Protein backbone atom coordinates (compact mmCIF):
# COMPACT_ATOMS: atom_id res chain seq x y z
CA UNK A 1 0.00 0.00 0.00
CA UNK A 2 1.32 3.43 -0.96
CA UNK A 3 2.06 5.84 1.88
CA UNK A 4 2.25 9.57 1.40
CA UNK A 5 5.18 11.68 2.53
CA UNK A 6 3.41 13.08 5.59
CA UNK A 7 2.54 9.60 6.87
CA UNK A 8 6.09 8.37 6.37
CA UNK A 9 7.46 11.44 8.17
CA UNK A 10 5.15 10.74 11.12
CA UNK A 11 6.20 7.08 11.25
CA UNK A 12 9.88 8.03 11.10
CA UNK A 13 9.45 10.53 13.92
CA UNK A 14 7.74 7.87 16.02
CA UNK A 15 10.54 5.42 15.23
CA UNK A 16 13.21 7.93 16.24
CA UNK A 17 11.40 8.62 19.48
CA UNK A 18 10.49 5.07 20.52
CA UNK A 19 13.36 3.02 19.13
CA UNK A 20 16.25 5.45 19.39
CA UNK A 21 15.86 8.45 21.73
CA UNK A 22 13.71 6.61 24.29
CA UNK A 23 15.01 3.16 23.41
CA UNK A 24 14.43 0.42 25.97
CA UNK A 25 17.22 -2.05 26.71
CA UNK A 26 16.90 -5.11 24.48
CA UNK A 27 18.15 -7.55 27.12
CA UNK A 28 19.10 -7.72 30.79
CA UNK A 29 22.77 -7.78 29.71
CA UNK A 30 22.75 -4.17 28.49
CA UNK A 31 22.02 -0.70 29.84
CA UNK A 32 20.59 2.18 27.79
CA UNK A 33 21.23 5.71 29.03
CA UNK A 34 21.05 9.31 27.90
CA UNK A 35 24.48 10.93 28.12
CA UNK A 36 24.30 14.55 27.11
CA UNK A 37 23.49 14.72 23.42
CA UNK A 38 23.54 10.96 22.77
CA UNK A 39 21.68 7.84 23.82
CA UNK A 40 24.03 4.89 24.17
CA UNK A 41 23.78 1.21 24.96
CA UNK A 42 26.50 -0.46 26.98
CA UNK A 43 27.17 -3.91 28.28
CA UNK A 44 25.93 -4.12 31.85
CA UNK A 45 28.21 -4.89 34.76
CA UNK A 46 31.78 -4.09 35.52
CA UNK A 47 34.01 -3.38 32.58
CA UNK A 48 31.30 -3.19 29.94
CA UNK A 49 33.52 -4.92 27.41
CA UNK A 50 32.36 -6.91 24.44
CA UNK A 51 31.65 -6.12 20.84
CA UNK A 52 29.18 -4.07 18.86
CA UNK A 53 26.41 -6.52 19.79
CA UNK A 54 26.42 -4.67 23.12
CA UNK A 55 28.06 -1.26 22.78
CA UNK A 56 26.23 1.18 20.53
CA UNK A 57 25.29 4.80 20.03
CA UNK A 58 21.58 4.67 19.21
CA UNK A 59 20.64 8.34 18.81
CA UNK A 60 22.28 11.74 18.81
CA UNK A 61 21.32 15.41 18.71
CA UNK A 62 24.44 17.08 17.33
CA UNK A 63 25.44 20.03 15.20
CA UNK A 64 28.60 21.32 13.53
CA UNK A 65 29.82 22.85 16.78
CA UNK A 66 29.26 19.85 19.07
CA UNK A 67 29.73 16.74 16.91
CA UNK A 68 33.50 16.23 17.08
CA UNK A 69 33.70 16.67 20.85
CA UNK A 70 30.77 14.33 21.42
CA UNK A 71 32.25 11.65 19.17
CA UNK A 72 35.54 11.88 21.06
CA UNK A 73 33.70 11.69 24.39
CA UNK A 74 31.90 8.50 23.39
CA UNK A 75 35.09 6.86 22.13
CA UNK A 76 36.80 7.73 25.42
CA UNK A 77 33.85 6.40 27.43
CA UNK A 78 33.72 3.02 25.70
CA UNK A 79 37.49 2.66 25.54
CA UNK A 80 37.65 3.40 29.25
CA UNK A 81 35.24 0.54 29.89
CA UNK A 82 37.39 -1.88 27.91
CA UNK A 83 35.06 -2.22 24.93
CA UNK A 84 36.78 -3.81 21.95
CA UNK A 85 34.15 -2.64 19.45
CA UNK A 86 31.46 0.06 19.27
CA UNK A 87 28.73 0.61 16.70
CA UNK A 88 27.43 4.13 15.94
CA UNK A 89 24.35 3.60 13.81
CA UNK A 90 24.03 6.60 11.51
CA UNK A 91 20.66 7.34 9.88
CA UNK A 92 20.38 9.37 6.70
CA UNK A 93 18.46 12.17 8.41
CA UNK A 94 20.87 12.52 11.35
CA UNK A 95 22.67 15.80 11.79
CA UNK A 96 25.06 17.34 11.06
CA UNK A 97 24.98 16.34 7.41
CA UNK A 98 28.69 15.39 7.48
CA UNK A 99 28.43 13.23 10.61
CA UNK A 100 29.65 10.20 8.66
CA UNK A 101 32.82 12.03 7.64
CA UNK A 102 33.39 13.06 11.25
CA UNK A 103 32.95 9.47 12.44
CA UNK A 104 35.48 8.24 9.89
CA UNK A 105 37.95 10.91 11.01
CA UNK A 106 37.56 9.58 14.57
CA UNK A 107 38.42 6.03 13.51
CA UNK A 108 34.98 4.57 12.77
CA UNK A 109 34.71 2.38 9.67
CA UNK A 110 31.41 2.25 7.74
CA UNK A 111 29.77 -1.06 6.91
CA UNK A 112 27.42 -1.50 3.93
CA UNK A 113 24.37 0.76 3.96
CA UNK A 114 20.97 -0.71 4.74
CA UNK A 115 17.45 0.60 4.21
CA UNK A 116 15.22 1.30 7.20
CA UNK A 117 11.87 -0.21 6.20
CA UNK A 118 8.57 -0.29 8.05
CA UNK A 119 5.40 -2.24 7.38
CA UNK A 120 1.93 -2.19 8.92
CA UNK A 121 1.29 -5.22 11.07
CA UNK A 122 -2.39 -5.48 10.16
CA UNK A 123 -1.55 -5.71 6.44
CA UNK A 124 1.35 -8.12 6.85
CA UNK A 125 -0.56 -10.42 9.19
CA UNK A 126 -3.24 -10.79 6.52
CA UNK A 127 -0.83 -12.03 3.83
CA UNK A 128 -2.07 -15.32 2.32
CA UNK A 129 0.97 -17.52 2.89
CA UNK A 130 1.27 -21.30 2.99
CA UNK A 131 4.50 -23.09 3.89
CA UNK A 132 6.40 -24.40 0.85
CA UNK A 133 6.20 -28.15 0.38
CA UNK A 134 8.23 -30.02 2.96
CA UNK A 135 8.70 -27.01 5.27
CA UNK A 136 7.49 -26.78 8.86
CA UNK A 137 8.06 -24.03 11.42
CA UNK A 138 9.62 -24.67 14.82
CA UNK A 139 9.33 -22.04 17.55
CA UNK A 140 12.62 -21.39 19.36
CA UNK A 141 12.14 -21.68 23.11
CA UNK A 142 15.32 -23.32 24.39
CA UNK A 143 19.04 -23.81 23.84
CA UNK A 144 18.51 -26.50 21.23
CA UNK A 145 16.40 -24.12 19.18
CA UNK A 146 18.98 -21.34 19.48
CA UNK A 147 21.66 -23.72 18.24
CA UNK A 148 19.53 -24.50 15.19
CA UNK A 149 19.31 -20.75 14.53
CA UNK A 150 23.08 -20.36 14.86
CA UNK A 151 23.62 -23.26 12.46
CA UNK A 152 21.46 -21.55 9.83
CA UNK A 153 23.15 -18.20 10.46
CA UNK A 154 26.63 -19.64 9.96
CA UNK A 155 25.66 -21.40 6.73
CA UNK A 156 23.55 -18.55 5.28
CA UNK A 157 25.81 -15.62 6.19
CA UNK A 158 29.18 -17.31 6.60
CA UNK A 159 29.82 -15.91 10.08
CA UNK A 160 29.81 -17.16 13.65
CA UNK A 161 28.20 -14.88 16.24
CA UNK A 162 28.73 -16.25 19.76
CA UNK A 163 27.65 -12.95 21.34
CA UNK A 164 24.28 -13.22 19.57
CA UNK A 165 23.87 -16.77 20.87
CA UNK A 166 24.54 -15.59 24.44
CA UNK A 167 22.08 -12.71 24.04
CA UNK A 168 19.31 -14.98 22.75
CA UNK A 169 19.78 -17.44 25.60
CA UNK A 170 19.68 -14.59 28.13
CA UNK A 171 16.47 -13.20 26.67
CA UNK A 172 14.79 -16.62 26.54
CA UNK A 173 15.73 -17.18 30.16
CA UNK A 174 14.88 -13.76 31.60
CA UNK A 175 12.43 -12.02 29.21
CA UNK A 176 10.96 -14.62 26.84
CA UNK A 177 7.91 -12.46 26.15
CA UNK A 178 10.10 -9.97 24.27
CA UNK A 179 11.34 -12.47 21.68
CA UNK A 180 9.66 -14.56 19.00
CA UNK A 181 12.17 -16.75 17.16
CA UNK A 182 11.45 -19.41 14.58
CA UNK A 183 13.32 -21.94 12.46
CA UNK A 184 12.06 -23.30 9.15
CA UNK A 185 12.76 -27.02 9.02
CA UNK A 186 13.00 -29.36 6.05
CA UNK A 187 12.52 -32.59 7.93
CA UNK A 188 15.26 -32.56 10.55
CA UNK A 189 17.35 -29.95 8.72
CA UNK A 190 17.15 -26.24 9.62
CA UNK A 191 17.05 -24.21 6.39
CA UNK A 192 16.02 -20.71 7.50
CA UNK A 193 15.73 -18.80 10.78
CA UNK A 194 14.49 -15.44 11.96
CA UNK A 195 13.51 -13.58 15.09
CA UNK A 196 11.36 -10.65 16.20
CA UNK A 197 12.24 -8.42 19.13
CA UNK A 198 9.40 -6.71 21.02
CA UNK A 199 9.66 -4.30 23.92
CA UNK A 200 6.80 -3.38 26.30
CA UNK A 201 4.98 -0.17 25.40
CA UNK A 202 6.64 0.18 21.98
CA UNK A 203 4.60 0.23 18.77
CA UNK A 204 7.46 -1.16 16.63
CA UNK A 205 8.83 -4.70 16.59
CA UNK A 206 12.16 -5.39 14.93
CA UNK A 207 12.62 -8.22 12.44
CA UNK A 208 16.10 -9.75 12.38
CA UNK A 209 17.77 -12.68 10.69
CA UNK A 210 15.79 -14.21 7.87
CA UNK A 211 18.85 -16.01 6.54
CA UNK A 212 18.05 -18.97 4.27
CA UNK A 213 20.37 -21.67 3.01
CA UNK A 214 21.27 -20.99 -0.65
CA UNK A 215 19.61 -24.11 -2.03
CA UNK A 216 16.32 -23.16 -0.36
CA UNK A 217 16.12 -19.55 -1.53
CA UNK A 218 13.44 -18.39 -3.94
CA UNK A 219 10.76 -20.74 -2.55
CA UNK A 220 8.83 -18.26 -0.37
CA UNK A 221 10.38 -19.13 2.99
CA UNK A 222 11.44 -15.54 3.73
CA UNK A 223 7.90 -14.32 2.99
CA UNK A 224 6.51 -17.08 5.22
CA UNK A 225 8.70 -16.03 8.17
CA UNK A 226 7.67 -12.36 7.79
CA UNK A 227 3.97 -13.24 7.79
CA UNK A 228 4.41 -15.64 10.71
CA UNK A 229 6.02 -12.97 12.86
CA UNK A 230 3.46 -10.36 11.77
CA UNK A 231 0.66 -12.55 13.11
CA UNK A 232 2.41 -12.81 16.45
CA UNK A 233 2.85 -9.03 16.50
CA UNK A 234 -0.83 -8.53 15.69
CA UNK A 235 -1.80 -10.67 18.67
CA UNK A 236 0.38 -8.41 20.87
CA UNK A 237 -1.19 -5.18 19.57
CA UNK A 238 2.00 -4.01 17.86
CA UNK A 239 1.40 -1.58 14.96
CA UNK A 240 4.60 -1.66 12.90
CA UNK A 241 7.33 -4.08 11.86
CA UNK A 242 10.78 -2.61 11.26
CA UNK A 243 13.66 -4.07 9.24
CA UNK A 244 17.18 -2.88 8.49
CA UNK A 245 17.05 -4.29 4.97
CA UNK A 246 19.96 -5.41 2.86
CA UNK A 247 20.00 -4.87 -0.90
CA UNK A 248 18.84 -8.48 -1.31
CA UNK A 249 15.88 -8.27 1.06
CA UNK A 250 14.66 -4.76 0.18
CA UNK A 251 12.79 -5.73 -3.04
CA UNK A 252 11.13 -8.66 -1.29
CA UNK A 253 9.98 -6.44 1.56
CA UNK A 254 8.71 -3.80 -0.86
CA UNK A 255 6.58 -6.41 -2.60
CA UNK A 256 5.16 -7.41 0.78
CA UNK A 257 4.14 -3.81 1.53
CA UNK A 258 7.07 -2.36 3.48
CA UNK A 259 7.99 1.28 2.86
CA UNK A 260 11.46 2.83 3.06
CA UNK A 261 12.00 5.49 5.74
CA UNK A 262 15.62 6.18 4.80
CA UNK A 263 19.07 4.67 4.94
CA UNK A 264 21.18 3.56 7.86
CA UNK A 265 24.92 2.82 7.99
CA UNK A 266 26.63 1.07 10.93
CA UNK A 267 29.93 2.80 11.73
CA UNK A 268 32.27 0.54 13.71
CA UNK A 269 35.08 1.66 16.01
CA UNK A 270 37.55 -1.05 17.01
CA UNK A 271 39.99 -0.77 19.89
CA UNK A 272 43.64 -0.83 18.88
CA UNK A 273 45.67 -3.79 20.18
Residue pairs with C-beta under 8 A, 6 or more apart in sequence:
1 120
1 123
1 257
3 11
3 259
8 259
8 261
11 118
11 240
11 259
11 261
12 93
12 261
12 262
14 203
14 204
15 116
15 118
15 204
15 240
15 242
15 261
16 59
16 91
18 202
18 203
18 204
19 202
19 204
19 206
19 242
20 39
20 58
20 59
21 39
21 58
21 59
22 39
23 32
23 39
23 41
23 58
23 59
24 32
24 199
24 200
24 201
24 202
25 31
25 32
25 41
26 41
26 171
26 178
26 197
26 199
27 167
27 170
27 171
27 174
27 175
28 44
28 170
28 171
28 174
28 175
29 43
29 44
29 45
29 54
29 166
29 167
29 170
30 41
30 42
30 43
30 44
30 54
31 41
31 42
31 43
31 44
32 39
32 40
32 41
32 58
33 39
33 40
33 42
35 74
35 77
36 70
36 73
37 60
37 61
37 62
37 66
37 70
38 57
38 58
38 59
38 60
38 61
38 62
38 70
38 74
39 57
39 58
39 59
39 60
40 55
40 56
40 57
40 58
40 74
40 77
41 54
41 55
41 56
41 57
41 58
42 48
42 54
42 55
42 78
42 81
42 83
43 49
43 50
43 54
43 55
43 81
43 83
47 81
47 82
48 54
48 55
48 78
48 81
48 82
48 83
49 81
49 82
49 83
49 84
50 83
50 84
50 85
50 163
51 83
51 84
51 85
51 163
52 85
52 86
52 87
52 266
52 268
53 161
53 163
53 164
53 167
54 83
54 163
55 78
55 81
55 83
55 85
55 86
55 87
56 86
56 87
56 88
56 89
57 74
57 86
57 87
57 88
57 89
58 89
60 70
60 94
60 99
61 95
62 70
62 94
62 95
62 96
62 99
63 95
63 96
64 96
64 98
67 96
67 99
67 102
68 102
68 105
68 106
71 88
71 102
71 103
71 106
72 106
74 86
74 88
75 86
75 106
75 107
75 269
78 86
78 269
79 271
83 271
84 270
84 271
85 268
85 269
85 270
85 271
86 268
86 269
87 266
87 267
87 268
88 103
88 108
88 266
88 267
88 269
89 264
89 265
89 266
89 267
90 99
90 100
90 103
90 110
90 264
90 265
90 266
90 267
91 116
91 262
91 263
91 264
92 262
92 263
92 264
93 262
96 102
100 110
100 265
100 267
103 110
103 267
104 110
104 267
106 269
107 269
107 270
108 267
108 268
108 269
109 267
109 268
109 269
109 270
110 265
110 266
110 267
110 268
111 265
111 266
111 267
111 268
112 246
112 247
112 265
113 263
113 264
113 265
114 244
114 245
114 246
114 263
114 264
114 265
114 266
115 244
115 245
115 250
115 260
115 262
115 263
115 264
116 242
116 243
116 244
116 245
116 260
116 261
116 262
116 263
116 264
117 242
117 243
117 244
117 245
117 250
117 253
117 254
117 258
117 259
117 260
117 261
118 204
118 240
118 241
118 242
118 243
118 258
118 259
118 261
119 230
119 240
119 241
119 243
119 253
119 256
119 257
119 258
119 259
120 239
120 240
120 241
120 257
121 205
121 230
121 233
121 234
121 238
121 239
121 240
121 241
122 234
122 239
123 257
124 226
124 227
124 230
124 241
124 256
124 257
125 227
125 230
125 231
125 233
125 234
127 223
127 226
127 227
127 230
127 256
129 220
129 223
129 224
129 227
129 228
130 224
131 137
131 184
131 224
132 219
132 220
132 221
132 224
134 186
134 187
135 184
135 185
135 186
135 191
135 219
135 221
135 224
136 184
136 185
137 182
137 183
137 184
137 185
137 224
137 225
137 228
138 145
138 148
138 182
138 183
138 184
138 185
139 145
139 180
139 181
139 182
140 146
140 148
140 149
140 168
140 172
140 181
140 182
140 183
140 193
140 195
141 172
141 176
142 172
143 169
145 181
145 183
146 165
146 168
146 169
146 172
146 181
147 165
148 183
148 185
148 190
148 193
149 168
149 181
149 183
149 190
149 193
149 195
149 209
150 160
150 161
150 164
150 165
151 190
152 183
152 190
152 191
152 192
152 193
152 211
152 212
152 213
153 159
153 161
153 164
153 193
153 209
153 211
154 160
155 213
156 192
156 211
156 212
156 213
156 214
157 211
168 179
168 181
168 195
171 178
171 179
172 179
177 198
178 197
178 198
178 199
178 200
179 195
179 196
179 197
179 198
180 195
180 196
180 198
180 229
180 232
181 193
181 194
181 195
181 196
181 209
182 193
182 194
182 195
182 225
182 228
182 229
183 190
183 192
183 193
184 190
184 191
184 192
184 193
184 212
184 216
184 221
184 224
184 225
185 191
186 216
191 212
191 213
191 216
191 221
192 210
192 211
192 212
192 213
192 216
192 221
192 222
192 225
193 209
193 210
193 211
194 207
194 208
194 209
194 210
194 211
194 225
194 226
194 229
195 207
195 208
195 209
196 205
196 206
196 207
196 208
196 229
196 232
196 233
196 241
197 205
197 206
197 208
198 205
198 233
198 236
198 238
202 238
203 238
203 239
203 240
204 238
204 239
204 240
204 241
204 242
205 229
205 233
205 236
205 238
205 240
205 241
205 242
206 241
206 242
206 243
207 226
207 229
207 241
207 242
207 243
210 222
210 225
210 226
210 249
212 221
212 222
222 249
222 252
223 252
223 256
226 241
226 253
226 256
229 241
230 241
233 241
241 258
243 249
243 253
243 258
244 264
245 253
245 258
250 260
254 260
